[in-house]
Amino acid sequence: MSALLALSVSGFANEQKQPGGADATSIHGASQTTTVPTVAAFFDEASLVTEPRIVNCTLSGGTQTKCLSLTVKLEPATFEIGPWCPRNLEDGSDVSGIWLENGRVYDADGAFIQNLSSFYHDDNWRMYDPETGRINVTDTEVSCRAAARPDVAAFSDRIINCIISKKR
């Protein structure tokens, strides 16, 4: 399975000879010339299904132009999902995800998890073991399935760290 990504490019496309006689498609803008291989270098080569190419396209406003067409795999080769949550109160934002509340984004690091009771003005918020600093994390397939059910009390006061993946 793959996805098509088309980027609109200001300017026009032109075929030209590169040093050594190789053909390359260029994108000419007002202030610079960029070759398609240069733009393609911003993408993981293992994630590309086909070579990037310039195609005719129509923008949403009806403008006819040239677009850079990239066909990429749905799952990039080098993409690693997460991290979602810290495992210990000492963990920083480098191994943590984010917490969203009222349109604001917070680093969900160990210190944030430790202070959830203050954040929510509720002394019952405690998602960690106060003796060890270990954060209660649900991260196995079995525990994720159980945590998805509201009638399983054993999985309250936990951070749910479930990664959904398709069957291969």
Secondary structure as a PSIPRED ss2 file (coil, helix, strand):
# PSIPRED VFORMAT (PSIPRED V4.0)

   1 M C   1.000  0.000  0.000
   2 S E   0.000  0.000  1.000
   3 A E   0.000  0.000  1.000
   4 L E   0.000  0.000  1.000
   5 L E   0.000  0.000  1.000
   6 A E   0.000  0.000  1.000
   7 L E   0.000  0.000  1.000
   8 S E   0.000  0.000  1.000
   9 V C   1.000  0.000  0.000
  10 S C   1.000  0.000  0.000
  11 G C   1.000  0.000  0.000
  12 F E   0.000  0.000  1.000
  13 A E   0.000  0.000  1.000
  14 N E   0.000  0.000  1.000
  15 E E   0.000  0.000  1.000
  16 Q E   0.000  0.000  1.000
  17 K E   0.000  0.000  1.000
  18 Q C   1.000  0.000  0.000
  19 P C   1.000  0.000  0.000
  20 G C   1.000  0.000  0.000
  21 G C   1.000  0.000  0.000
  22 A C   1.000  0.000  0.000
  23 D E   0.000  0.000  1.000
  24 A E   0.000  0.000  1.000
  25 T E   0.000  0.000  1.000
  26 S E   0.000  0.000  1.000
  27 I E   0.000  0.000  1.000
  28 H E   0.000  0.000  1.000
  29 G C   1.000  0.000  0.000
  30 A C   1.000  0.000  0.000
  31 S C   1.000  0.000  0.000
  32 Q C   1.000  0.000  0.000
  33 T E   0.000  0.000  1.000
  34 T E   0.000  0.000  1.000
  35 T E   0.000  0.000  1.000
  36 V H   0.000  1.000  0.000
  37 P H   0.000  1.000  0.000
  38 T H   0.000  1.000  0.000
  39 V H   0.000  1.000  0.000
  40 A H   0.000  1.000  0.000
  41 A C   1.000  0.000  0.000
  42 F C   1.000  0.000  0.000
  43 F C   1.000  0.000  0.000
  44 D C   1.000  0.000  0.000
  45 E H   0.000  1.000  0.000
  46 A H   0.000  1.000  0.000
  47 S H   0.000  1.000  0.000
  48 L E   0.000  0.000  1.000
  49 V C   1.000  0.000  0.000
  50 T C   1.000  0.000  0.000
  51 E C   1.000  0.000  0.000
  52 P C   1.000  0.000  0.000
  53 R E   0.000  0.000  1.000
  54 I E   0.000  0.000  1.000
  55 V E   0.000  0.000  1.000
  56 N E   0.000  0.000  1.000
  57 C E   0.000  0.000  1.000
  58 T E   0.000  0.000  1.000
  59 L C   1.000  0.000  0.000
  60 S C   1.000  0.000  0.000
  61 G C   1.000  0.000  0.000
  62 G C   1.000  0.000  0.000
  63 T C   1.000  0.000  0.000
  64 Q E   0.000  0.000  1.000
  65 T E   0.000  0.000  1.000
  66 K E   0.000  0.000  1.000
  67 C E   0.000  0.000  1.000
  68 L E   0.000  0.000  1.000
  69 S E   0.000  0.000  1.000
  70 L E   0.000  0.000  1.000
  71 T E   0.000  0.000  1.000
  72 V E   0.000  0.000  1.000
  73 K E   0.000  0.000  1.000
  74 L C   1.000  0.000  0.000
  75 E C   1.000  0.000  0.000
  76 P C   1.000  0.000  0.000
  77 A C   1.000  0.000  0.000
  78 T C   1.000  0.000  0.000
  79 F C   1.000  0.000  0.000
  80 E C   1.000  0.000  0.000
  81 I C   1.000  0.000  0.000
  82 G C   1.000  0.000  0.000
  83 P C   1.000  0.000  0.000
  84 W C   1.000  0.000  0.000
  85 C C   1.000  0.000  0.000
  86 P C   1.000  0.000  0.000
  87 R C   1.000  0.000  0.000
  88 N E   0.000  0.000  1.000
  89 L C   1.000  0.000  0.000
  90 E C   1.000  0.000  0.000
  91 D C   1.000  0.000  0.000
  92 G C   1.000  0.000  0.000
  93 S H   0.000  1.000  0.000
  94 D H   0.000  1.000  0.000
  95 V H   0.000  1.000  0.000
  96 S C   1.000  0.000  0.000
  97 G C   1.000  0.000  0.000
  98 I E   0.000  0.000  1.000
  99 W E   0.000  0.000  1.000
 100 L E   0.000  0.000  1.000
 101 E E   0.000  0.000  1.000
 102 N C   1.000  0.000  0.000
 103 G C   1.000  0.000  0.000
 104 R E   0.000  0.000  1.000
 105 V E   0.000  0.000  1.000
 106 Y E   0.000  0.000  1.000
 107 D E   0.000  0.000  1.000
 108 A C   1.000  0.000  0.000
 109 D C   1.000  0.000  0.000
 110 G H   0.000  1.000  0.000
 111 A H   0.000  1.000  0.000
 112 F H   0.000  1.000  0.000
 113 I H   0.000  1.000  0.000
 114 Q H   0.000  1.000  0.000
 115 N C   1.000  0.000  0.000
 116 L H   0.000  1.000  0.000
 117 S H   0.000  1.000  0.000
 118 S H   0.000  1.000  0.000
 119 F H   0.000  1.000  0.000
 120 Y C   1.000  0.000  0.000
 121 H C   1.000  0.000  0.000
 122 D C   1.000  0.000  0.000
 123 D C   1.000  0.000  0.000
 124 N C   1.000  0.000  0.000
 125 W C   1.000  0.000  0.000
 126 R C   1.000  0.000  0.000
 127 M C   1.000  0.000  0.000
 128 Y E   0.000  0.000  1.000
 129 D C   1.000  0.000  0.000
 130 P C   1.000  0.000  0.000
 131 E C   1.000  0.000  0.000
 132 T C   1.000  0.000  0.000
 133 G C   1.000  0.000  0.000
 134 R E   0.000  0.000  1.000
 135 I E   0.000  0.000  1.000
 136 N C   1.000  0.000  0.000
 137 V E   0.000  0.000  1.000
 138 T E   0.000  0.000  1.000
 139 D C   1.000  0.000  0.000
 140 T C   1.000  0.000  0.000
 141 E H   0.000  1.000  0.000
 142 V H   0.000  1.000  0.000
 143 S H   0.000  1.000  0.000
 144 C H   0.000  1.000  0.000
 145 R H   0.000  1.000  0.000
 146 A H   0.000  1.000  0.000
 147 A H   0.000  1.000  0.000
 148 A C   1.000  0.000  0.000
 149 R C   1.000  0.000  0.000
 150 P C   1.000  0.000  0.000
 151 D C   1.000  0.000  0.000
 152 V C   1.000  0.000  0.000
 153 A H   0.000  1.000  0.000
 154 A H   0.000  1.000  0.000
 155 F H   0.000  1.000  0.000
 156 S C   1.000  0.000  0.000
 157 D C   1.000  0.000  0.000
 158 R C   1.000  0.000  0.000
 159 I E   0.000  0.000  1.000
 160 I E   0.000  0.000  1.000
 161 N C   1.000  0.000  0.000
 162 C C   1.000  0.000  0.000
 163 I C   1.000  0.000  0.000
 164 I C   1.000  0.000  0.000
 165 S C   1.000  0.000  0.000
 166 K C   1.000  0.000  0.000
 167 K C   1.000  0.000  0.000
 168 R C   1.000  0.000  0.000
